[in-house]
Amino acid sequence: MSKELLRSFIATFGAVFLAELGDKTQLATMALAGAEGTSRGRWVIFVAAASALIATSALGVLGGAVVGRYLRPATIERLAGALFIVLGVTMLVRAK
């Protein structure tokens, strides 16, 4: 693996790993694993959750490739930032 690919792998892994820590998906997975009675059931939950993350990541990569054909990376980053701000404000307003 080239140094560029390795850097890309590490950056992507780190970003996704940190973004997923403590999010609602992880909490739901913890709740499912805690409710399950057997260790075999926990493996099923792990494989299902990992498969779901792979599937949503694949959709993200494919969607990003399509959007990347039409928009510059800086534009995508600005749009993503604006969307996060809108979602954050919406969540704060609804929390009242």
C-alpha positions as CSV (number, residue, x, y, z in Angstrom):
1,M,0.0,0.0,0.0
2,S,1.4,3.4,-0.9
3,K,2.0,6.1,1.7
4,E,-0.8,8.2,0.1
5,L,-3.3,5.4,0.3
6,L,-2.2,4.6,3.9
7,R,-2.7,8.2,4.9
8,S,-6.1,8.3,3.2
9,F,-7.1,5.0,5.0
10,I,-5.9,6.3,8.4
11,A,-7.7,9.7,8.0
12,T,-10.9,8.1,6.9
13,F,-10.8,5.5,9.6
14,G,-10.1,8.1,12.3
15,A,-12.8,10.4,11.1
16,V,-15.5,7.7,10.9
17,F,-14.4,6.1,14.1
18,L,-14.6,9.4,16.0
19,A,-17.9,10.4,14.4
20,E,-19.5,7.1,15.3
21,L,-18.4,7.0,19.0
22,G,-21.3,7.7,21.2
23,D,-23.8,8.4,18.4
24,K,-27.3,7.0,18.3
25,T,-26.3,4.0,16.2
26,Q,-23.7,2.9,18.7
27,L,-26.2,3.4,21.6
28,A,-28.8,1.4,19.7
29,T,-26.3,-1.4,19.1
30,M,-25.4,-1.4,22.7
31,A,-29.0,-1.6,23.7
32,L,-29.6,-4.5,21.4
33,A,-26.5,-6.3,22.6
34,G,-27.5,-5.7,26.3
35,A,-31.0,-7.1,25.7
36,E,-29.7,-10.2,24.0
37,G,-29.3,-13.2,26.3
38,T,-26.6,-15.3,24.5
39,S,-23.2,-14.6,23.2
40,R,-24.2,-16.0,19.8
41,G,-26.9,-13.3,19.6
42,R,-24.3,-10.7,20.3
43,W,-22.2,-11.9,17.3
44,V,-25.3,-11.6,15.1
45,I,-25.8,-8.1,16.4
46,F,-22.2,-7.2,15.7
47,V,-22.2,-8.6,12.2
48,A,-25.6,-6.9,11.4
49,A,-24.4,-3.6,12.8
50,A,-21.0,-3.8,10.9
51,S,-22.8,-4.8,7.7
52,A,-25.2,-1.8,8.1
53,L,-22.2,0.5,8.5
54,I,-20.5,-0.9,5.5
55,A,-23.7,-0.5,3.4
56,T,-24.2,3.1,4.5
57,S,-20.6,3.9,3.9
58,A,-20.9,2.4,0.4
59,L,-23.8,4.6,-0.3
60,G,-21.8,7.6,0.9
61,V,-18.9,6.7,-1.3
62,L,-21.1,6.2,-4.3
63,G,-23.1,9.4,-3.6
64,G,-19.9,11.3,-3.1
65,A,-18.5,10.1,-6.4
66,V,-21.6,11.2,-8.2
67,V,-21.7,14.6,-6.5
68,G,-18.0,15.0,-6.9
69,R,-18.4,15.0,-10.7
70,Y,-20.5,18.1,-10.5
71,L,-19.2,20.0,-7.5
72,R,-15.8,21.0,-6.3
73,P,-14.7,19.5,-3.0
74,A,-14.7,22.9,-1.3
75,T,-18.4,23.4,-2.3
76,I,-19.3,20.0,-1.0
77,E,-17.5,20.8,2.3
78,R,-19.4,24.1,2.6
79,L,-22.7,22.5,1.9
80,A,-22.0,19.7,4.4
81,G,-21.1,22.3,7.0
82,A,-24.2,24.3,6.4
83,L,-26.3,21.2,6.6
84,F,-24.8,20.3,10.0
85,I,-25.5,23.8,11.2
86,V,-29.1,23.6,10.1
87,L,-29.5,20.2,11.7
88,G,-27.9,21.5,14.9
89,V,-30.1,24.6,15.2
90,T,-33.2,22.5,14.4
91,M,-32.3,20.0,17.2
92,L,-31.7,22.9,19.6
93,V,-35.0,24.6,18.7
94,R,-37.0,21.3,19.1
95,A,-35.3,20.5,22.4
96,K,-37.2,23.3,24.2
